[in-house]
Amino acid sequence: MTNKLIEIAKRTIELEAQSIINLAPFLDASFVDAVNLVHQSKGRLVISGIGKSAIVAQKIVSSLNSTGTPSLFLHAADALHGDVGMVLKDDVVMIISKSGDTPEIKVLIPIIKNFQNKIIALCGNMNSYLAKSADYVLNASVSEEACPNNLAPTSSTTAQMVMGDAFTVCLMNLKGFSSQDFAKYHPGGALGKKLYLHVYDLIFHNEKPMVNEDAILKDVIIEITKKRLGVTVVLNNKEEIVGIVTDGDLRRMLEKEIFHASLTAKDIMTRGPKLIDKNELAVNALAKMRENNITQLVVTDQNHYIGIIHLHDIVREGII
């Protein structure tokens, strides 16, 4: 039974993969014109469907919205009971259907035409009412469903999804949609945070550990412990950064058995600590930490010490 199930799964994957490959020859002038129509439209792209096609429509709407093309989902059945009112004058309407002849679709099309909105069909039957009524047609025909009875939407919904992705990516290209744009629409994602979170955004809640260069060892240890960042910056009397003392510096001092009460911060500090400006991207701070094999950076504002950014701050935001 195990081998049989694996063979069924393989056949499903192969059939759906082939259905995607077969879409390439269907990309024609109508596809290009439809993309240009949406790109130049002053309104939104309203996408409608019913059944499994409605679910595909929602996915395409989500992809378009997140890549800079304002879109709206309209369930074909709900459209006939008042929701068609969401279609505005400048909107373009895309209708998704495998057969192109479902009752709801056949009622919806004349209504949209009466509104004088342009219709894009994404369907799998070029002889259907939808295909013949639409202004533009995206051909998502498949020769066979992966379903053993050739009934349940499998290959056909995959083909619809991929055609929708191709449409979306073409619009992204026309809009010049950049990684910075992506960050704007995905501020909560890891990629978005890499592109918009700055060092200062991560340190405002941190303590600001610092001691004078003449501070005795006891005070250095207390400051590191109290501020809970595993480090303290060392300043001179002009409040200039002269060094840094870390937990590691203290451990190495003990290992060398050079501990005595008269030691001061400047005796054990590391001179020339790694600095980063508060306006740098957090991802650049991470790169600098990795490059120098350290876990903290001293943050400055016009060369004035303002705080510490720790590796934990970056991890907490999900950037790594």
Phi, psi and chi 1 to 4 in degrees:
 res  aa     phi    psi   chi1   chi2   chi3   chi4
   1 MET       -  -38.1  177.1   58.3   76.8      -
   2 THR   -59.0  -47.8  -60.8      -      -      -
   3 ASN   -63.2  -36.7  -70.5  -21.6      -      -
   4 LYS   -65.6  -43.0 -178.1  179.4  179.0 -178.3
   5 LEU   -64.2  -39.0  -68.5  176.0      -      -
   6 ILE   -63.6  -40.3  -70.2  174.3      -      -
   7 GLU   -65.1  -38.9  -75.3  -56.1  -47.4      -
   8 ILE   -63.7  -43.8  -68.1  171.0      -      -
   9 ALA   -64.2  -42.0      -      -      -      -
  10 LYS   -61.4  -43.3  -77.5 -176.7  177.2  179.1
  11 ARG   -62.8  -40.5  178.3  179.5  178.3  -83.8
  12 THR   -60.3  -47.1  -59.3      -      -      -
  13 ILE   -63.1  -43.9  -67.7  169.8      -      -
  14 GLU   -64.5  -42.0  -71.4  167.4   -2.3      -
  15 LEU   -65.3  -42.8  -77.3  172.1      -      -
  16 GLU   -69.8  -37.0  -63.6 -155.2   16.0      -
  17 ALA   -62.5  -41.5      -      -      -      -
  18 GLN   -67.2  -35.6 -169.4   59.2   50.4      -
  19 SER   -63.2  -33.5   72.5      -      -      -
  20 ILE   -70.8  -46.0  -65.6  170.4      -      -
  21 ILE   -58.9  -36.3  -67.6  170.5      -      -
  22 ASN   -70.7  -11.2  -69.2  -16.9      -      -
  23 LEU   -72.8  -28.3  -68.6  177.6      -      -
  24 ALA   -52.7  -45.3      -      -      -      -
  25 PRO   -67.4  -14.4  -20.8   33.7      -      -
  26 PHE   -83.0   -7.3  -62.3  153.0      -      -
  27 LEU   -78.2  106.3  -60.7  173.1      -      -
  28 ASP  -130.8 -166.2   54.8   11.8      -      -
  29 ALA   -61.4  -33.8      -      -      -      -
  30 SER   -63.9  -38.6 -173.7      -      -      -
  31 PHE   -62.6  -48.3  176.3   90.9      -      -
  32 VAL   -61.4  -44.0  173.6      -      -      -
  33 ASP   -63.8  -37.3  -69.8  -17.2      -      -
  34 ALA   -66.2  -41.8      -      -      -      -
  35 VAL   -61.8  -46.9  171.3      -      -      -
  36 ASN   -63.4  -37.1  -75.7  -35.7      -      -
  37 LEU   -59.6  -48.0  172.2   70.8      -      -
  38 VAL   -67.6  -39.5  174.1      -      -      -
  39 HIS   -61.5  -38.7  176.2   59.0      -      -
  40 GLN   -89.5   -7.5  -64.3  163.9    7.8      -
  41 SER   -67.5  143.3  171.6      -      -      -
  42 LYS   -86.3  -11.2  -64.2  177.8 -178.5  178.3
  43 GLY  -105.1 -156.4      -      -      -      -
  44 ARG  -104.3  170.6  -53.3  156.8  -57.7  175.4
  45 LEU  -101.8  113.4  177.8   58.7      -      -
  46 VAL   -96.1  123.1  178.8      -      -      -
  47 ILE  -114.6  129.6  -53.1 -177.1      -      -
  48 SER  -127.3  156.6 -174.3      -      -      -
  49 GLY  -176.0  178.5      -      -      -      -
  50 ILE  -141.3  152.4 -164.4  163.4      -      -
  51 GLY    67.0 -139.7      -      -      -      -
  52 LYS   -62.4  -33.1  -55.0  -63.8 -172.7  -62.3
  53 SER   -64.3  -29.4  -65.7      -      -      -
  54 ALA   -66.6  -37.2      -      -      -      -
  55 ILE   -67.4  -41.9  -62.8  171.6      -      -
  56 VAL   -60.9  -41.3  172.6      -      -      -
  57 ALA   -59.6  -41.2      -      -      -      -
  58 GLN   -64.4  -37.5  -69.0  177.1   69.8      -
  59 LYS   -66.0  -44.1 -173.5  -86.5  175.0 -171.1
  60 ILE   -64.5  -41.1  -62.2  173.0      -      -
  61 VAL   -58.4  -44.8  163.8      -      -      -
  62 SER   -61.3  -43.9  178.3      -      -      -
  63 SER   -63.8  -42.6  -64.9      -      -      -
  64 LEU   -65.7  -46.8  -72.3  165.7      -      -
  65 ASN   -60.0  -38.1  -80.2  -34.1      -      -
  66 SER   -79.4   -5.6   68.5      -      -      -
  67 THR  -122.0   21.4   53.2      -      -      -
  68 GLY    94.9    8.9      -      -      -      -
  69 THR  -112.2  105.6  -59.9      -      -      -
  70 PRO   -58.4  123.6  -22.1   33.8      -      -
  71 SER  -139.2  161.8  -56.4      -      -      -
  72 LEU  -146.1  138.6 -160.7   65.2      -      -
  73 PHE   -94.8  134.3  169.2   66.5      -      -
  74 LEU  -129.6  110.6  172.0   63.7      -      -
  75 HIS   -68.9  131.4 -164.6  -77.8      -      -
  76 ALA   -59.8  -37.5      -      -      -      -
  77 ALA   -70.9  -43.4      -      -      -      -
  78 ASP   -66.2  -29.9  -68.0  -22.3      -      -
  79 ALA   -58.7  -33.7      -      -      -      -
  80 LEU   -79.7   -4.1  -53.9 -177.6      -      -
  81 HIS  -123.9   36.1  -64.0  -83.0      -      -
  82 GLY   115.9  -27.9      -      -      -      -
  83 ASP   -70.8  -13.7  -78.7    6.2      -      -
  84 VAL   -62.5  -16.3   73.5      -      -      -
  85 GLY   -64.4  -13.3      -      -      -      -
  86 MET   -77.7  -12.0   68.8  175.1   63.1      -
  87 VAL   -79.7  119.9  179.4      -      -      -
  88 LEU   -99.8  170.0  -56.2  178.5      -      -
  89 LYS   -55.2  -42.8  177.7  171.9   64.7   87.5
  90 ASP   -92.8    3.4  -67.4  -36.8      -      -
  91 ASP   -73.9  150.0  -68.1  -16.5      -      -
  92 VAL  -104.0  140.9  176.5      -      -      -
  93 VAL  -113.5  126.7  177.8      -      -      -
  94 MET  -108.6  130.1  177.2 -175.8  -72.2      -
  95 ILE  -116.7  127.3  -60.5  175.3      -      -
  96 ILE  -108.3  128.8  -56.0  176.9      -      -
  97 SER  -162.4  135.5  173.0      -      -      -
  98 LYS   -68.7  -51.8  177.0 -170.3  175.0 -177.5
  99 SER   -81.6  -32.2   70.4      -      -      -
 100 GLY    74.3    7.7      -      -      -      -
 101 ASP  -130.0   16.6  -75.7  -41.0      -      -
 102 THR   -67.6  146.3   54.5      -      -      -
 103 PRO   -54.2  -43.8  -25.4   33.7      -      -
 104 GLU   -63.4  -40.2  -66.8   84.9   -4.3      -
 105 ILE   -65.1  -40.3  -62.4  -62.1      -      -
 106 LYS   -68.3  -26.1  -67.0  176.1   81.3  170.3
 107 VAL   -82.6  -36.5  175.3      -      -      -
 108 LEU   -68.5  -38.8  178.1   60.3      -      -
 109 ILE   -57.5  -49.9  -69.6  171.2      -      -
 110 PRO   -61.1  -32.1  -22.6   33.4      -      -
 111 ILE   -65.4  -46.3  -64.0  172.0      -      -
 112 ILE   -63.8  -40.8  -60.3  -60.8      -      -
 113 LYS   -64.2  -36.1  -79.3 -172.6  165.1  -68.5
 114 ASN   -64.7  -30.1 -171.2   52.2      -      -
 115 PHE   -76.7  -11.9  -70.0  167.1      -      -
 116 GLN    69.0   25.5  -61.6 -175.9  -24.2      -
 117 ASN   -84.4  145.2  -63.7   86.2      -      -
 118 LYS   -71.4  142.6  -65.9  -67.4 -175.4 -179.1
 119 ILE  -116.5  130.0  -62.5  175.8      -      -
 120 ILE  -108.9  126.2  -59.4  170.4      -      -
 121 ALA   -97.5  131.8      -      -      -      -
 122 LEU  -118.0   97.9 -161.8  172.4      -      -
 123 CYS  -145.0  171.5   65.8      -      -      -
 124 GLY  -112.1   11.3      -      -      -      -
 125 ASN  -134.6  103.0 -179.9    0.6      -      -
 126 MET   -72.6   -9.3  -64.9  -58.7   99.1      -
 127 ASN  -102.1    9.8  -65.2  -46.0      -      -
 128 SER   -80.9  166.7   65.3      -      -      -
 129 TYR   -60.5  -40.0  179.8   76.5      -      -
 130 LEU   -63.9  -49.3  172.3   58.7      -      -
 131 ALA   -62.5  -38.8      -      -      -      -
 132 LYS   -77.9  -20.7  -68.7 -179.8  178.2  180.0
 133 SER   -93.4  -21.2  -58.0      -      -      -
 134 ALA   -75.8  156.2      -      -      -      -
 135 ASP   -78.2  -30.9  -61.4  -71.9      -      -
 136 TYR  -139.7  147.6  -53.7   92.5      -      -
 137 VAL  -129.1  128.1 -179.2      -      -      -
 138 LEU  -103.4  115.2  -49.1 -176.4      -      -
 139 ASN   -84.3  114.2 -171.7  -14.8      -      -
 140 ALA  -119.1   39.8      -      -      -      -
 141 SER   -68.9  144.1  -59.4      -      -      -
 142 VAL  -128.1  148.8  -62.9      -      -      -
 143 SER   -82.4  -23.7   57.9      -      -      -
 144 GLU  -159.7  137.3 -178.2 -178.3    1.8      -
 145 GLU   -77.5  150.8  -63.6  -74.5    7.7      -
 146 ALA   -73.0  -18.5      -      -      -      -
 147 CYS   -55.8  134.1  163.4      -      -      -
 148 PRO   -60.5  -22.5   18.9  -31.3      -      -
 149 ASN   -97.3    3.5  -60.8  -48.2      -      -
 150 ASN    56.6   38.9 -164.4   28.5      -      -
 151 LEU  -123.9  -55.3  -66.4  173.5      -      -
 152 ALA   -64.6  132.9      -      -      -      -
 153 PRO   -60.9  111.8  -23.0   34.5      -      -
 154 THR  -132.9  -74.9   43.7      -      -      -
 155 SER   -59.7  -37.1  -59.3      -      -      -
 156 SER   -67.8  -41.1   59.1      -      -      -
 157 THR   -71.8  -33.0   47.4      -      -      -
 158 THR   -62.5  -44.4  -60.4      -      -      -
 159 ALA   -62.4  -41.7      -      -      -      -
 160 GLN   -60.5  -43.5  -69.5  171.3   -7.4      -
 161 MET   -62.8  -44.9 -163.7   89.2   72.8      -
 162 VAL   -68.4  -39.3  171.1      -      -      -
 163 MET   -63.2  -37.8 -172.8   62.3   79.5      -
 164 GLY   -64.5  -39.0      -      -      -      -
 165 ASP   -64.8  -42.3  -74.6  -17.2      -      -
 166 ALA   -60.5  -41.9      -      -      -      -
 167 PHE   -61.7  -45.2 -163.1   84.5      -      -
 168 THR   -63.3  -45.7  -60.3      -      -      -
 169 VAL   -66.1  -36.6  172.4      -      -      -
 170 CYS   -62.9  -41.5  -75.0      -      -      -
 171 LEU   -65.1  -39.0  -74.9  167.2      -      -
 172 MET   -58.4  -42.8  -71.4  175.3   65.3      -
 173 ASN   -63.9  -44.3 -175.9  -89.3      -      -
 174 LEU   -64.3  -34.1  -72.1  176.7      -      -
 175 LYS   -82.1  -10.1  -69.5  174.7  179.6  -68.1
 176 GLY    64.5   38.0      -      -      -      -
 177 PHE   -65.4  118.1 -165.2   82.9      -      -
 178 SER  -104.2  174.6   66.5      -      -      -
 179 SER   -64.3  -31.2   55.7      -      -      -
 180 GLN   -67.0  -38.2  -75.0   73.0   26.8      -
 181 ASP   -64.0  -41.1  -65.1  -42.0      -      -
 182 PHE   -59.0  -43.1 -169.6   90.9      -      -
 183 ALA   -61.5  -37.6      -      -      -      -
 184 LYS   -62.6  -37.7 -178.7  170.8   67.6  175.6
 185 TYR   -90.1  -10.5  -68.2  112.9      -      -
 186 HIS  -128.6   55.4  -61.2   76.6      -      -
 187 PRO   -65.1  -21.3   25.8  -35.5      -      -
 188 GLY   -89.6  -10.8      -      -      -      -
 189 GLY   -84.8  163.0      -      -      -      -
 190 ALA   -61.7  -41.9      -      -      -      -
 191 LEU   -64.8  -42.3  178.5   56.3      -      -
 192 GLY   -59.7  -42.6      -      -      -      -
 193 LYS   -64.8  -35.2  -70.9 -178.7  178.7 -178.9
 194 LYS   -63.0  -28.6  -73.6 -179.6 -179.0  179.0
 195 LEU   -97.5  -11.8  -64.9  169.3      -      -
 196 TYR  -130.9  -19.1   83.4   85.5      -      -
 197 LEU   -77.0  126.8  -92.6 -176.1      -      -
 198 HIS  -102.9  164.9  -66.7   82.7      -      -
 199 VAL   -55.3  -43.9  168.3      -      -      -
 200 TYR   -63.6  -28.6 -174.0   72.1      -      -
 201 ASP   -62.9  -24.1  -62.5  -36.9      -      -
 202 LEU  -100.1  -11.9  -58.7 -173.7      -      -
 203 ILE  -109.9   -5.3   69.8  161.0      -      -
 204 PHE   -62.1  -24.3   68.1   90.0      -      -
 205 HIS   -92.7   -7.6   60.2  -84.7      -      -
 206 ASN   -78.7  154.9  -75.4   -9.5      -      -
 207 GLU   -69.8  168.2  -63.9  -80.6    1.8      -
 208 LYS  -123.4   81.2 -175.3 -178.2  172.2 -177.1
 209 PRO   -70.2  132.3   26.4  -34.2      -      -
 210 MET  -161.3  147.0   56.7 -176.1  177.2      -
 211 VAL  -139.4  158.3  -65.3      -      -      -
 212 ASN   -76.2  153.3 -176.1  -90.5      -      -
 213 GLU   -62.8  -20.3   60.5 -175.7  -15.8      -
 214 ASP   -95.0    4.7  -65.3  -39.0      -      -
 215 ALA   -63.5  139.3      -      -      -      -
 216 ILE   -73.7  162.3   61.7  173.2      -      -
 217 LEU   -56.7  -39.8 -175.9   57.8      -      -
 218 LYS   -58.0  -43.8  176.8 -177.8  176.4 -177.5
 219 ASP   -67.9  -33.8  -69.2  -21.2      -      -
 220 VAL   -62.9  -47.3  172.3      -      -      -
 221 ILE   -63.2  -42.7  -65.4  172.6      -      -
 222 ILE   -61.8  -43.4  -70.3  173.1      -      -
 223 GLU   -63.9  -43.9 -177.4   69.9   -0.7      -
 224 ILE   -62.5  -43.0  -68.7  175.3      -      -
 225 THR   -67.5  -44.9  -56.8      -      -      -
 226 LYS   -66.9  -40.0 -175.0  168.1   65.3  172.4
 227 LYS   -85.7  -12.1  -60.4  -60.0  172.9   61.6
 228 ARG    59.2   35.8  -57.1  174.2   65.2 -178.5
 229 LEU  -118.9    2.9  -72.9  169.4      -      -
 230 GLY    71.5   19.3      -      -      -      -
 231 VAL  -163.8  156.1   63.7      -      -      -
 232 THR  -142.3  143.3 -176.3      -      -      -
 233 VAL   -84.3  146.3  167.8      -      -      -
 234 VAL  -110.6  125.8 -178.6      -      -      -
 235 LEU  -115.4  150.6  -55.0  174.9      -      -
 236 ASN   -89.7 -174.1   62.0   19.8      -      -
 237 ASN   -67.3  -16.3  -67.6  -29.5      -      -
 238 LYS   -92.6    7.5  -63.8  179.6 -178.6  179.0
 239 GLU    62.3   30.5  -63.9 -167.8  -11.7      -
 240 GLU   -92.7  147.2  -63.0  168.4  -28.2      -
 241 ILE   -74.5  121.3  -59.3  167.4      -      -
 242 VAL  -116.0  -16.2  -66.4      -      -      -
 243 GLY  -177.7 -172.0      -      -      -      -
 244 ILE  -148.5  143.7 -169.2  171.7      -      -
 245 VAL  -122.0  127.0 -179.8      -      -      -
 246 THR  -114.7  169.2   67.5      -      -      -
 247 ASP   -54.2  -39.3  -76.5  -21.6      -      -
 248 GLY   -63.6  -38.1      -      -      -      -
 249 ASP   -61.1  -41.0  -69.0  -34.2      -      -
 250 LEU   -65.4  -41.9  -64.5  175.1      -      -
 251 ARG   -65.2  -42.4  -73.2 -166.3  -62.6  -87.9
 252 ARG   -64.9  -34.1  -75.5 -174.4  -72.4  -87.2
 253 MET   -63.0  -43.3  177.2 -163.8   66.9      -
 254 LEU   -67.0  -37.4  -68.0  172.3      -      -
 255 GLU   -63.6  -35.1  -72.7  171.9   -2.2      -
 256 LYS   -82.5   -4.1  -66.5  176.4 -178.7  178.0
 257 GLU    56.0   44.4  -61.8 -178.5  -12.1      -
 258 ILE  -109.8   16.9   59.7  172.5      -      -
 259 PHE   -70.7  131.0  171.3   77.5      -      -
 260 HIS  -157.8  156.1   54.1   84.0      -      -
 261 ALA   -63.8  -22.7      -      -      -      -
 262 SER   -84.9   -3.4   62.2      -      -      -
 263 LEU   -61.9  143.9  -77.9  174.0      -      -
 264 THR  -121.5  172.3   62.1      -      -      -
 265 ALA   -56.5  -41.8      -      -      -      -
 266 LYS   -69.8  -17.0   63.8 -176.1  174.5 -174.9
 267 ASP   -75.9  -28.2  -64.1  -36.9      -      -
 268 ILE  -118.0   -5.2   61.1  171.9      -      -
 269 MET   -72.1  158.3   70.6 -177.3 -177.9      -
 270 THR   -92.7  121.8  -61.3      -      -      -
 271 ARG   -81.4  155.0  -63.3 -177.9 -177.0  -85.2
 272 GLY    62.5   53.5      -      -      -      -
 273 PRO   -64.2  158.4   26.0  -35.1      -      -
 274 LYS   -75.3  127.8  -58.7  -58.7  178.0 -175.9
 275 LEU  -111.6  157.0  -48.4  178.2      -      -
 276 ILE  -147.8  140.1 -167.6  163.2      -      -
 277 ASP   -74.2  146.7 -171.8   87.4      -      -
 278 LYS   -61.7  -24.5   69.7  171.3 -172.6  175.5
 279 ASN   -88.6   -2.0  -64.9  -45.6      -      -
 280 GLU   -69.2  151.5  -77.7  -83.1   -3.5      -
 281 LEU   -66.2  145.1  -71.1  172.7      -      -
 282 ALA   -60.0  -34.3      -      -      -      -
 283 VAL   -65.9  -29.1   69.4      -      -      -
 284 ASN   -70.8  -34.3  -66.5  -18.8      -      -
 285 ALA   -63.1  -41.6      -      -      -      -
 286 LEU   -61.4  -44.2  172.7   61.7      -      -
 287 ALA   -61.7  -39.7      -      -      -      -
 288 LYS   -68.2  -37.9 -164.0  165.3 -171.9  176.8
 289 MET   -63.0  -45.3  -70.8  179.8 -166.1      -
 290 ARG   -64.5  -41.0  -75.2  172.9  166.4  168.0
 291 GLU   -61.8  -35.8  179.6 -175.5  -15.5      -
 292 ASN  -103.5    2.5  -66.5  -79.5      -      -
 293 ASN    55.2   48.6 -164.2   28.0      -      -
 294 ILE  -129.7  168.8   54.9  178.6      -      -
 295 THR  -117.2   -1.3   57.3      -      -      -
 296 GLN  -137.9  153.8  -50.4  104.4  -23.2      -
 297 LEU  -132.9  145.6  -69.1  170.1      -      -
 298 VAL   -84.0  125.6  178.6      -      -      -
 299 VAL   -96.9  133.5 -177.2      -      -      -
 300 THR  -125.7  157.9   60.0      -      -      -
 301 ASP  -130.5  106.8  179.7   11.8      -      -
 302 GLN    53.0   47.1  -62.8 -178.6  -12.1      -
 303 ASN    71.2    5.1  -65.0  -39.5      -      -
 304 HIS   -97.0  135.8  -64.3  -64.9      -      -
 305 TYR   -68.5  127.2  169.6   55.2      -      -
 306 ILE  -126.9   -9.3   63.3  167.6      -      -
 307 GLY   163.8 -172.2      -      -      -      -
 308 ILE  -124.7  135.0  -64.2  -72.1      -      -
 309 ILE  -107.9  130.1 -176.8  168.1      -      -
 310 HIS  -110.6  152.7 -164.6  -75.2      -      -
 311 LEU   -53.9  -35.1  179.6   62.8      -      -
 312 HIS   -62.3  -31.7  -66.9  161.7      -      -
 313 ASP   -62.8  -40.1  -60.6  -40.9      -      -
 314 ILE   -72.5  -41.2  -63.0  172.2      -      -
 315 VAL   -62.4  -41.3  171.3      -      -      -
 316 ARG   -59.5  -32.9 -175.9  172.3   55.9 -115.0
 317 GLU   -83.0   -3.4  -69.5  -63.7  -28.8      -
 318 GLY    78.8   14.0      -      -      -      -
 319 ILE   -69.3  -29.1  -66.1  174.8      -      -
 320 ILE  -129.8      -   55.8  171.7      -      -
